[in-house]
């Protein structure tokens, strides 16, 4: 089940992002104390005010199983607060490999269905599972950046 994230979900999301940064699913820069502190401030702002540090609108959602958080998605507007980006997403390691990630992404797409919008996402090279989930759900790989980050698009 998907629900809106709140300030009480901060530690779950923050810990999962830092753990996955170790695996390079998120930027390893987050492992540097100053960068981690910056992300902490940004995440708290998203959870409390629905805005990132640069004024871009964003909100977080929690994916639950048996009333316990097992994953999250942070949706963000693009530059100039235009567009929709699946900015960050992760699933707890113990819940991977059984379809929960695909269900979580499918639920996001369901929420946007019929709104005539484009949705974009970026995947680190190490995020093969998420890349596969996005492609399976209808995202199209449109570009690969110099660092190997893959850009994907989905037209709703």
C-alpha positions as CSV (number, residue, x, y, z in Angstrom):
1,X,0.0,0.0,0.0
2,X,1.2,3.5,-0.8
3,X,0.8,6.4,1.6
4,X,2.1,10.0,1.9
5,X,5.4,10.1,3.8
6,X,5.6,12.3,6.9
7,X,8.4,13.6,9.2
8,X,8.1,10.3,11.1
9,X,9.4,8.5,8.0
10,X,12.6,10.5,7.8
11,X,14.9,8.0,9.5
12,X,13.7,5.1,7.3
13,X,14.2,7.0,4.1
14,X,17.5,8.6,5.2
15,X,19.0,5.3,6.4
16,X,18.0,3.4,3.2
17,X,19.4,6.1,1.0
18,X,22.8,6.1,2.8
19,X,22.9,2.3,2.8
20,X,22.2,2.2,-1.0
21,X,24.8,5.0,-1.6
22,X,27.3,2.4,-0.3
23,X,26.2,0.2,-3.2
24,X,26.3,3.2,-5.6
25,X,22.5,3.1,-6.3
26,X,22.7,6.7,-5.1
27,X,25.6,9.0,-5.4
28,X,28.5,7.9,-3.2
29,X,29.0,11.6,-2.4
30,X,26.2,11.1,0.1
31,X,28.7,9.2,2.2
32,X,30.7,12.4,2.7
33,X,29.5,14.0,6.0
34,X,28.8,17.4,4.4
35,X,26.8,15.9,1.6
36,X,24.9,13.6,4.0
37,X,24.0,16.7,6.0
38,X,22.8,18.5,2.9
39,X,20.6,15.6,1.9
40,X,19.3,15.4,5.5
41,X,18.2,19.0,5.3
42,X,16.7,18.5,1.9
43,X,14.8,15.4,2.9
44,X,13.4,17.1,6.0
45,X,12.2,19.9,3.8
46,X,10.5,17.6,1.4
47,X,8.8,15.7,4.2
48,X,7.7,18.9,6.1
49,X,7.2,21.4,3.3
50,X,7.0,19.5,0.0
51,X,9.9,21.5,-1.4
52,X,13.6,20.8,-2.1
53,X,16.4,23.1,-1.0
54,X,16.4,24.8,-4.4
55,X,12.7,25.7,-4.3
56,X,11.6,22.8,-6.5
57,X,8.4,21.1,-5.5
58,X,8.7,17.5,-4.3
59,X,6.9,15.0,-2.1
60,X,7.6,11.6,-0.7
61,X,5.6,8.4,-0.6
62,X,6.0,5.3,1.5
63,X,5.4,1.8,0.2
64,X,4.1,-0.4,3.0
65,X,3.6,-4.1,3.6
66,X,1.7,-5.3,6.7
67,X,1.6,-1.6,7.9
68,X,5.4,-1.4,7.9
69,X,7.5,0.8,5.5
70,X,9.5,-1.3,3.0
71,X,10.2,1.3,0.3
72,X,9.8,4.9,-0.7
73,X,9.5,7.1,-3.7
74,X,10.3,10.8,-3.9
75,X,8.6,12.6,-6.8
76,X,10.1,16.0,-7.8
77,X,9.3,18.6,-10.3
78,X,12.0,19.4,-12.9
79,X,13.7,22.7,-13.3
80,X,11.5,25.7,-13.1
81,X,9.0,23.5,-11.3
82,X,8.0,21.9,-14.6
83,X,7.7,18.3,-15.4
84,X,7.6,15.3,-13.1
85,X,10.6,13.2,-12.0
86,X,10.7,10.0,-10.2
87,X,13.7,11.5,-8.3
88,X,14.6,8.8,-5.8
89,X,13.2,5.4,-5.0
90,X,14.4,2.4,-3.0
91,X,13.1,-0.8,-1.5
92,X,14.5,-2.4,1.7
93,X,16.9,-5.2,0.7
94,X,14.9,-7.9,2.5
95,X,11.9,-7.1,0.3
96,X,13.6,-7.3,-3.1
97,X,13.1,-10.0,-5.7
98,X,9.5,-10.7,-5.0
99,X,7.7,-8.1,-7.1
100,X,7.4,-5.3,-4.5
101,X,9.5,-2.9,-6.5
102,X,7.4,-3.4,-9.6
103,X,4.2,-3.0,-7.6
104,X,5.5,0.2,-6.0
105,X,6.4,1.8,-9.4
106,X,3.0,0.6,-10.9
107,X,1.2,2.4,-8.1
108,X,3.0,5.6,-8.9
109,X,2.1,5.3,-12.6
110,X,-1.5,4.5,-11.6
111,X,-1.7,7.8,-9.6
112,X,-0.5,9.8,-12.7
113,X,-2.7,7.9,-15.2
114,X,-5.0,10.1,-17.4
115,X,-3.2,13.3,-16.5
116,X,-1.6,13.7,-19.9
117,X,1.9,14.2,-18.4
118,X,5.4,13.0,-19.1
119,X,7.3,11.4,-16.3
120,X,11.1,11.0,-16.3
121,X,13.6,9.1,-14.2
122,X,17.4,8.6,-14.0
123,X,19.1,5.3,-13.0
124,X,22.6,4.9,-11.8
125,X,24.6,2.2,-13.8
126,X,24.5,0.0,-10.6
127,X,20.7,0.2,-10.4
128,X,20.0,-2.6,-12.8
129,X,17.0,-3.8,-11.0
130,X,15.3,-0.4,-11.0
131,X,16.2,0.1,-14.6
132,X,14.5,-3.2,-15.5
133,X,11.5,-2.3,-13.4
134,X,11.1,1.0,-15.1
135,X,11.5,-0.5,-18.6
136,X,9.0,-3.3,-17.7
137,X,6.5,-0.7,-16.6
138,X,6.7,1.2,-20.0
139,X,9.5,3.7,-19.5
140,X,11.7,4.2,-22.5
141,X,15.5,4.6,-22.2
142,X,16.2,8.0,-23.9
143,X,19.8,8.8,-23.0
144,X,22.9,7.7,-21.1
145,X,25.0,10.4,-19.5
146,X,28.8,10.6,-19.3
147,X,28.9,9.0,-15.9
148,X,26.6,6.2,-17.1
149,X,23.4,7.5,-15.6
150,X,20.5,6.4,-17.8
151,X,17.6,8.7,-18.5
152,X,14.1,7.3,-19.0
153,X,10.8,8.7,-20.1
154,X,7.2,7.6,-19.6
155,X,4.3,9.4,-21.3
156,X,1.1,9.0,-19.4
